[in-house]
Amino acid sequence: GKIRKEEKGNGAYTRDYTINYKSGLVVDSEKYGNEARMINAAEHFDPPRKPNVEYRGFHSLHTSTWVIGIFALRNIDTGDELLTSYGKSYFKSARSWMSKRNP
């Protein structure tokens, strides 16, 4: 994805494909990225399911850059859907955005 500064109040909702960091940087894979951008939220299911992967940022000694990796939280069987926790703030922000767009 593209690394950019977080833009607040611009009216664009691209959080479905972003990973936000406290530093104000955002990795945005809305327009391009790899298959990892399709990992779904475990909380989205009814009943909620348990995440089986998580994102972790780390410094690559091989490339001398910061990268985001996807790490398994347990053994994953062939054919299992990859699920991660989007966190409570994701759903709160999405509901807020939707209520403003569809009053």
N, CA, C and O atoms as a GROMACS GRO file, in nm:
protein
  412
    1GLY      N    1   0.081  -0.119   0.000
    1GLY     CA    2   0.000   0.000   0.000
    1GLY      C    3   0.086   0.126   0.000
    1GLY      O    4   0.208   0.120   0.011
    2LYS      N    5   0.020   0.237  -0.012
    2LYS     CA    6   0.084   0.368  -0.013
    2LYS      C    7   0.095   0.420   0.129
    2LYS      O    8   0.000   0.411   0.206
    3ILE      N    9   0.211   0.475   0.164
    3ILE     CA   10   0.228   0.535   0.296
    3ILE      C   11   0.200   0.684   0.283
    3ILE      O   12   0.258   0.751   0.197
    4ARG      N   13   0.111   0.735   0.367
    4ARG     CA   14   0.074   0.876   0.363
    4ARG      C   15   0.048   0.925   0.503
    4ARG      O   16   0.037   0.846   0.597
    5LYS      N   17   0.036   1.057   0.519
    5LYS     CA   18  -0.001   1.114   0.647
    5LYS      C   19  -0.152   1.104   0.662
    5LYS      O   20  -0.226   1.115   0.564
    6GLU      N   21  -0.196   1.082   0.784
    6GLU     CA   22  -0.339   1.072   0.810
    6GLU      C   23  -0.407   1.204   0.780
    6GLU      O   24  -0.359   1.310   0.821
    7GLU      N   25  -0.517   1.198   0.708
    7GLU     CA   26  -0.593   1.318   0.673
    7GLU      C   27  -0.724   1.316   0.749
    7GLU      O   28  -0.808   1.228   0.727
    8LYS      N   29  -0.742   1.411   0.838
    8LYS     CA   30  -0.864   1.416   0.916
    8LYS      C   31  -0.959   1.518   0.855
    8LYS      O   32  -0.919   1.625   0.810
    9GLY      N   33  -1.086   1.482   0.855
    9GLY     CA   34  -1.188   1.575   0.812
    9GLY      C   35  -1.196   1.598   0.663
    9GLY      O   36  -1.256   1.696   0.619
   10ASN      N   37  -1.136   1.509   0.582
   10ASN     CA   38  -1.141   1.532   0.438
   10ASN      C   39  -1.264   1.468   0.372
   10ASN      O   40  -1.284   1.481   0.252
   11GLY      N   41  -1.346   1.399   0.453
   11GLY     CA   42  -1.469   1.341   0.400
   11GLY      C   43  -1.449   1.208   0.331
   11GLY      O   44  -1.547   1.140   0.301
   12ALA      N   45  -1.326   1.168   0.306
   12ALA     CA   46  -1.300   1.040   0.240
   12ALA      C   47  -1.294   0.930   0.344
   12ALA      O   48  -1.227   0.945   0.446
   13TYR      N   49  -1.362   0.823   0.319
   13TYR     CA   50  -1.359   0.710   0.412
   13TYR      C   51  -1.287   0.595   0.344
   13TYR      O   52  -1.346   0.524   0.264
   14THR      N   53  -1.162   0.577   0.375
   14THR     CA   54  -1.084   0.469   0.316
   14THR      C   55  -1.034   0.372   0.422
   14THR      O   56  -0.944   0.292   0.396
   15ARG      N   57  -1.092   0.379   0.541
   15ARG     CA   58  -1.042   0.297   0.651
   15ARG      C   59  -1.055   0.148   0.625
   15ARG      O   60  -0.990   0.068   0.693
   16ASP      N   61  -1.137   0.108   0.528
   16ASP     CA   62  -1.148  -0.034   0.500
   16ASP      C   63  -1.015  -0.093   0.454
   16ASP      O   64  -0.994  -0.214   0.466
   17TYR      N   65  -0.928  -0.010   0.403
   17TYR     CA   66  -0.802  -0.059   0.349
   17TYR      C   67  -0.681   0.012   0.410
   17TYR      O   68  -0.575   0.019   0.347
   18THR      N   69  -0.695   0.064   0.530
   18THR     CA   70  -0.583   0.135   0.591
   18THR      C   71  -0.542   0.074   0.724
   18THR      O   72  -0.622   0.012   0.794
   19ILE      N   73  -0.416   0.091   0.755
   19ILE     CA   74  -0.363   0.060   0.888
   19ILE      C   75  -0.306   0.191   0.940
   19ILE      O   76  -0.214   0.248   0.880
   20ASN      N   77  -0.359   0.238   1.051
   20ASN     CA   78  -0.319   0.367   1.108
   20ASN      C   79  -0.219   0.344   1.222
   20ASN      O   80  -0.232   0.250   1.300
   21TYR      N   81  -0.122   0.433   1.229
   21TYR     CA   82  -0.024   0.429   1.336
   21TYR      C   83  -0.032   0.556   1.418
   21TYR      O   84  -0.072   0.661   1.367
   22LYS      N   85   0.005   0.547   1.546
   22LYS     CA   86  -0.001   0.662   1.637
   22LYS      C   87   0.084   0.778   1.588
   22LYS      O   88   0.060   0.893   1.626
   23SER      N   89   0.182   0.749   1.506
   23SER     CA   90   0.271   0.854   1.454
   23SER      C   91   0.201   0.945   1.353
   23SER      O   92   0.257   1.046   1.312
   24GLY      N   93   0.077   0.908   1.313
   24GLY     CA   94   0.006   0.986   1.214
   24GLY      C   95   0.025   0.934   1.072
   24GLY      O   96  -0.031   0.989   0.978
   25LEU      N   97   0.104   0.828   1.058
   25LEU     CA   98   0.123   0.767   0.926
   25LEU      C   99   0.016   0.661   0.903
   25LEU      O  100  -0.030   0.596   0.996
   26VAL      N  101  -0.020   0.645   0.777
   26VAL     CA  102  -0.122   0.548   0.737
   26VAL      C  103  -0.068   0.466   0.622
   26VAL      O  104  -0.009   0.521   0.529
   27VAL      N  105  -0.088   0.336   0.626
   27VAL     CA  106  -0.060   0.252   0.510
   27VAL      C  107  -0.196   0.230   0.445
   27VAL      O  108  -0.284   0.166   0.503
   28ASP      N  109  -0.212   0.283   0.324
   28ASP     CA  110  -0.340   0.282   0.255
   28ASP      C  111  -0.331   0.191   0.133
   28ASP      O  112  -0.256   0.219   0.039
   29SER      N  113  -0.406   0.082   0.135
   29SER     CA  114  -0.403  -0.011   0.022
   29SER      C  115  -0.536  -0.011  -0.053
   29SER      O  116  -0.574  -0.110  -0.115
   30GLU      N  117  -0.607   0.102  -0.047
   30GLU     CA  118  -0.736   0.108  -0.116
   30GLU      C  119  -0.721   0.088  -0.266
   30GLU      O  120  -0.798   0.013  -0.327
   31LYS      N  121  -0.623   0.152  -0.327
   31LYS     CA  122  -0.608   0.147  -0.472
   31LYS      C  123  -0.507   0.042  -0.518
   31LYS      O  124  -0.518  -0.011  -0.629
   32TYR      N  125  -0.409   0.012  -0.436
   32TYR     CA  126  -0.314  -0.092  -0.472
   32TYR      C  127  -0.255  -0.152  -0.346
   32TYR      O  128  -0.254  -0.090  -0.240
   33GLY      N  129  -0.206  -0.272  -0.359
   33GLY     CA  130  -0.152  -0.348  -0.246
   33GLY      C  131  -0.153  -0.494  -0.286
   33GLY      O  132  -0.156  -0.527  -0.404
   34ASN      N  133  -0.150  -0.580  -0.188
   34ASN     CA  134  -0.152  -0.722  -0.220
   34ASN      C  135  -0.276  -0.787  -0.156
   34ASN      O  136  -0.366  -0.718  -0.108
   35GLU      N  137  -0.279  -0.918  -0.158
   35GLU     CA  138  -0.396  -0.991  -0.109
   35GLU      C  139  -0.424  -0.968   0.039
   35GLU      O  140  -0.536  -0.992   0.084
   36ALA      N  141  -0.327  -0.922   0.114
   36ALA     CA  142  -0.345  -0.900   0.258
   36ALA      C  143  -0.454  -0.797   0.287
   36ALA      O  144  -0.513  -0.798   0.395
   37ARG      N  145  -0.483  -0.710   0.192
   37ARG     CA  146  -0.586  -0.609   0.214
   37ARG      C  147  -0.725  -0.671   0.217
   37ARG      O  148  -0.822  -0.603   0.251
   38MET      N  149  -0.736  -0.797   0.182
   38MET     CA  150  -0.866  -0.864   0.182
   38MET      C  151  -0.890  -0.946   0.309
   38MET      O  152  -0.991  -1.017   0.318
   39ILE      N  153  -0.801  -0.938   0.405
   39ILE     CA  154  -0.820  -1.010   0.532
   39ILE      C  155  -0.937  -0.945   0.605
   39ILE      O  156  -0.939  -0.824   0.625
   40ASN      N  157  -1.034  -1.026   0.645
   40ASN     CA  158  -1.156  -0.975   0.704
   40ASN      C  159  -1.150  -0.963   0.855
   40ASN      O  160  -1.062  -1.018   0.921
   41ALA      N  161  -1.247  -0.889   0.908
   41ALA     CA  162  -1.257  -0.865   1.052
   41ALA      C  163  -1.327  -0.982   1.118
   41ALA      O  164  -1.437  -1.020   1.079
   42ALA      N  165  -1.263  -1.039   1.218
   42ALA     CA  166  -1.323  -1.148   1.293
   42ALA      C  167  -1.451  -1.102   1.364
   42ALA      O  168  -1.543  -1.180   1.383
   43GLU      N  169  -1.455  -0.974   1.401
   43GLU     CA  170  -1.570  -0.919   1.474
   43GLU      C  171  -1.693  -0.904   1.386
   43GLU      O  172  -1.804  -0.888   1.437
   44HIS      N  173  -1.675  -0.911   1.254
   44HIS     CA  174  -1.784  -0.887   1.159
   44HIS      C  175  -1.887  -1.000   1.158
   44HIS      O  176  -2.001  -0.979   1.117
   45PHE      N  177  -1.849  -1.117   1.201
   45PHE     CA  178  -1.936  -1.235   1.194
   45PHE      C  179  -2.030  -1.238   1.314
   45PHE      O  180  -2.001  -1.181   1.419
   46ASP      N  181  -2.143  -1.305   1.298
   46ASP     CA  182  -2.239  -1.321   1.406
   46ASP      C  183  -2.262  -1.469   1.426
   46ASP      O  184  -2.327  -1.532   1.342
   47PRO      N  185  -2.212  -1.528   1.534
   47PRO     CA  186  -2.135  -1.461   1.641
   47PRO      C  187  -1.993  -1.431   1.594
   47PRO      O  188  -1.943  -1.493   1.500
   48PRO      N  189  -1.927  -1.335   1.661
   48PRO     CA  190  -1.788  -1.301   1.625
   48PRO      C  191  -1.698  -1.425   1.630
   48PRO      O  192  -1.716  -1.512   1.715
   49ARG      N  193  -1.603  -1.430   1.540
   49ARG     CA  194  -1.506  -1.539   1.537
   49ARG      C  195  -1.374  -1.491   1.594
   49ARG      O  196  -1.352  -1.371   1.612
   50LYS      N  197  -1.286  -1.584   1.622
   50LYS     CA  198  -1.155  -1.549   1.678
   50LYS      C  199  -1.057  -1.521   1.564
   50LYS      O  200  -1.054  -1.593   1.465
   51PRO      N  201  -0.976  -1.414   1.579
   51PRO     CA  202  -0.873  -1.386   1.478
   51PRO      C  203  -0.774  -1.501   1.470
   51PRO      O  204  -0.742  -1.565   1.571
   52ASN      N  205  -0.724  -1.528   1.349
   52ASN     CA  206  -0.620  -1.629   1.335
   52ASN      C  207  -0.488  -1.569   1.283
   52ASN      O  208  -0.387  -1.639   1.272
   53VAL      N  209  -0.491  -1.438   1.250
   53VAL     CA  210  -0.368  -1.368   1.210
   53VAL      C  211  -0.368  -1.228   1.272
   53VAL      O  212  -0.472  -1.177   1.314
   54GLU      N  213  -0.249  -1.168   1.276
   54GLU     CA  214  -0.240  -1.029   1.320
   54GLU      C  215  -0.132  -0.959   1.239
   54GLU      O  216  -0.039  -1.022   1.188
   55TYR      N  217  -0.147  -0.827   1.228
   55TYR     CA  218  -0.047  -0.745   1.161
   55TYR      C  219   0.056  -0.701   1.264
   55TYR      O  220   0.021  -0.669   1.377
   56ARG      N  221   0.182  -0.701   1.223
   56ARG     CA  222   0.290  -0.649   1.309
   56ARG      C  223   0.386  -0.569   1.224
   56ARG      O  224   0.429  -0.614   1.117
   57GLY      N  225   0.420  -0.450   1.271
   57GLY     CA  226   0.522  -0.370   1.205
   57GLY      C  227   0.658  -0.408   1.259
   57GLY      O  228   0.673  -0.432   1.379
   58PHE      N  229   0.757  -0.414   1.173
   58PHE     CA  230   0.893  -0.444   1.219
   58PHE      C  231   0.994  -0.389   1.119
   58PHE      O  232   0.961  -0.361   1.004
   59HIS      N  233   1.115  -0.374   1.165
   59HIS     CA  234   1.222  -0.323   1.080
   59HIS      C  235   1.293  -0.441   1.015
   59HIS      O  236   1.344  -0.529   1.084
   60SER      N  237   1.294  -0.442   0.882
   60SER     CA  238   1.356  -0.550   0.808
   60SER      C  239   1.507  -0.527   0.800
   60SER      O  240   1.552  -0.425   0.748
   61LEU      N  241   1.584  -0.620   0.850
   61LEU     CA  242   1.730  -0.611   0.839
   61LEU      C  243   1.774  -0.633   0.694
   61LEU      O  244   1.879  -0.584   0.653
   62HIS      N  245   1.693  -0.706   0.619
   62HIS     CA  246   1.727  -0.737   0.480
   62HIS      C  247   1.716  -0.612   0.390
   62HIS      O  248   1.802  -0.588   0.306
   63THR      N  249   1.608  -0.534   0.410
   63THR     CA  250   1.586  -0.417   0.323
   63THR      C  251   1.613  -0.284   0.393
   63THR      O  252   1.611  -0.179   0.329
   64SER      N  253   1.639  -0.289   0.522
   64SER     CA  254   1.660  -0.168   0.603
   64SER      C  255   1.541  -0.072   0.597
   64SER      O  256   1.558   0.050   0.597
   65THR      N  257   1.421  -0.128   0.591
   65THR     CA  258   1.299  -0.048   0.590
   65THR      C  259   1.200  -0.105   0.692
   65THR      O  260   1.213  -0.219   0.738
   66TRP      N  261   1.101  -0.024   0.725
   66TRP     CA  262   0.991  -0.072   0.810
   66TRP      C  263   0.888  -0.140   0.722
   66TRP      O  264   0.851  -0.087   0.617
   67VAL      N  265   0.843  -0.255   0.764
   67VAL     CA  266   0.745  -0.332   0.687
   67VAL      C  267   0.635  -0.381   0.780
   67VAL      O  268   0.649  -0.379   0.903
   68ILE      N  269   0.526  -0.423   0.721
   68ILE     CA  270   0.417  -0.484   0.798
   68ILE      C  271   0.409  -0.629   0.755
   68ILE      O  272   0.403  -0.660   0.637
   69GLY      N  273   0.410  -0.716   0.854
   69GLY     CA  274   0.398  -0.859   0.827
   69GLY      C  275   0.268  -0.912   0.882
   69GLY      O  276   0.207  -0.852   0.971
   70ILE      N  277   0.225  -1.025   0.830
   70ILE     CA  278   0.106  -1.093   0.879
   70ILE      C  279   0.154  -1.220   0.946
   70ILE      O  280   0.223  -1.302   0.886
   71PHE      N  281   0.116  -1.236   1.072
   71PHE     CA  282   0.164  -1.348   1.152
   71PHE      C  283   0.046  -1.432   1.201
   71PHE      O  284  -0.054  -1.379   1.249
   72ALA      N  285   0.061  -1.563   1.189
   72ALA     CA  286  -0.043  -1.655   1.236
   72ALA      C  287  -0.045  -1.658   1.388
   72ALA      O  288   0.060  -1.661   1.453
   73LEU      N  289  -0.165  -1.656   1.444
   73LEU     CA  290  -0.181  -1.665   1.589
   73LEU      C  291  -0.196  -1.810   1.634
   73LEU      O  292  -0.183  -1.841   1.753
   74ARG      N  293  -0.223  -1.898   1.538
   74ARG     CA  294  -0.235  -2.042   1.565
   74ARG      C  295  -0.222  -2.113   1.431
   74ARG      O  296  -0.211  -2.047   1.327
   75ASN      N  297  -0.225  -2.245   1.431
   75ASN     CA  298  -0.220  -2.320   1.305
   75ASN      C  299  -0.345  -2.289   1.224
   75ASN      O  300  -0.456  -2.283   1.278
   76ILE      N  301  -0.328  -2.270   1.094
   76ILE     CA  302  -0.438  -2.238   1.004
   76ILE      C  303  -0.447  -2.348   0.900
   76ILE      O  304  -0.349  -2.377   0.832
   77ASP      N  305  -0.564  -2.408   0.888
   77ASP     CA  306  -0.584  -2.515   0.791
   77ASP      C  307  -0.601  -2.459   0.650
   77ASP      O  308  -0.648  -2.346   0.633
   78THR      N  309  -0.563  -2.537   0.552
   78THR     CA  310  -0.585  -2.501   0.412
   78THR      C  311  -0.733  -2.473   0.391
   78THR      O  312  -0.819  -2.552   0.432
   79GLY      N  313  -0.763  -2.361   0.328
   79GLY     CA  314  -0.902  -2.325   0.300
   79GLY      C  315  -0.966  -2.238   0.406
   79GLY      O  316  -1.074  -2.184   0.383
   80ASP      N  317  -0.903  -2.224   0.523
   80ASP     CA  318  -0.958  -2.137   0.627
   80ASP      C  319  -0.945  -1.991   0.585
   80ASP      O  320  -0.844  -1.952   0.525
   81GLU      N  321  -1.046  -1.912   0.616
   81GLU     CA  322  -1.040  -1.768   0.590
   81GLU      C  323  -0.947  -1.701   0.690
   81GLU      O  324  -0.948  -1.734   0.808
   82LEU      N  325  -0.866  -1.607   0.642
   82LEU     CA  326  -0.779  -1.531   0.731
   82LEU      C  327  -0.859  -1.418   0.794
   82LEU      O  328  -0.923  -1.340   0.725
   83LEU      N  329  -0.855  -1.412   0.928
   83LEU     CA  330  -0.931  -1.313   1.004
   83LEU      C  331  -0.840  -1.243   1.102
   83LEU      O  332  -0.753  -1.305   1.164
   84THR      N  333  -0.860  -1.113   1.116
   84THR     CA  334  -0.784  -1.035   1.214
   84THR      C  335  -0.882  -0.949   1.293
   84THR      O  336  -0.998  -0.937   1.255
   85SER      N  337  -0.836  -0.891   1.400
   85SER     CA  338  -0.920  -0.798   1.476
   85SER      C  339  -0.900  -0.657   1.421
   85SER      O  340  -0.787  -0.607   1.418
   86TYR      N  341  -1.007  -0.595   1.378
   86TYR     CA  342  -0.999  -0.456   1.331
   86TYR      C  343  -1.000  -0.360   1.448
   86TYR      O  344  -0.961  -0.244   1.434
   87GLY      N  345  -1.042  -0.406   1.564
   87GLY     CA  346  -1.047  -0.321   1.683
   87GLY      C  347  -1.177  -0.243   1.692
   87GLY      O  348  -1.243  -0.216   1.592
   88LYS      N  349  -1.212  -0.207   1.814
   88LYS     CA  350  -1.338  -0.136   1.840
   88LYS      C  351  -1.342  -0.001   1.770
   88LYS      O  352  -1.449   0.041   1.725
   89SER      N  353  -1.229   0.068   1.761
   89SER     CA  354  -1.229   0.202   1.702
   89SER      C  355  -1.266   0.198   1.554
   89SER      O  356  -1.324   0.293   1.502
   90TYR      N  357  -1.233   0.089   1.484
   90TYR     CA  358  -1.269   0.077   1.342
   90TYR      C  359  -1.420   0.082   1.326
   90TYR      O  360  -1.472   0.159   1.245
   91PHE      N  361  -1.491   0.000   1.402
   91PHE     CA  362  -1.636  -0.008   1.386
   91PHE      C  363  -1.704   0.120   1.435
   91PHE      O  364  -1.805   0.161   1.378
   92LYS      N  365  -1.651   0.180   1.538
   92LYS     CA  366  -1.705   0.308   1.586
   92LYS      C  367  -1.691   0.415   1.478
   92LYS      O  368  -1.786   0.489   1.451
   93SER      N  369  -1.574   0.424   1.415
   93SER     CA  370  -1.551   0.522   1.309
   93SER      C  371  -1.639   0.493   1.188
   93SER      O  372  -1.693   0.586   1.128
   94ALA      N  373  -1.654   0.367   1.152
   94ALA     CA  374  -1.736   0.331   1.036
   94ALA      C  375  -1.881   0.368   1.060
   94ALA      O  376  -1.947   0.422   0.970
   95ARG      N  377  -1.934   0.340   1.180
   95ARG     CA  378  -2.072   0.376   1.212
   95ARG      C  379  -2.091   0.527   1.209
   95ARG      O  380  -2.192   0.576   1.158
   96SER      N  381  -1.995   0.600   1.263
   96SER     CA  382  -2.002   0.747   1.264
   96SER      C  383  -2.004   0.801   1.122
   96SER      O  384  -2.084   0.888   1.089
   97TRP      N  385  -1.915   0.749   1.038
   97TRP     CA  386  -1.909   0.795   0.900
   97TRP      C  387  -2.039   0.764   0.826
   97TRP      O  388  -2.091   0.849   0.754
   98MET      N  389  -2.092   0.644   0.845
   98MET     CA  390  -2.216   0.605   0.777
   98MET      C  391  -2.333   0.692   0.822
   98MET      O  392  -2.417   0.728   0.740
   99SER      N  393  -2.340   0.724   0.951
   99SER     CA  394  -2.451   0.805   0.999
   99SER      C  395  -2.446   0.948   0.942
   99SER      O  396  -2.550   1.010   0.922
  100LYS      N  397  -2.328   0.998   0.915
  100LYS     CA  398  -2.313   1.132   0.856
  100LYS      C  399  -2.349   1.128   0.707
  100LYS      O  400  -2.402   1.226   0.654
  101ARG      N  401  -2.321   1.017   0.640
  101ARG     CA  402  -2.347   1.006   0.497
  101ARG      C  403  -2.494   0.971   0.469
  101ARG      O  404  -2.548   1.007   0.364
  102ASN      N  405  -2.560   0.902   0.563
  102ASN     CA  406  -2.699   0.857   0.546
  102ASN      C  407  -2.780   0.896   0.669
  102ASN      O  408  -2.818   0.809   0.747
  103PRO      N  409  -2.809   1.025   0.687
  103PRO     CA  410  -2.884   1.067   0.808
  103PRO      C  411  -3.026   1.014   0.812
  103PRO      O  412  -3.099   1.040   0.907
   0.00000   0.00000   0.00000
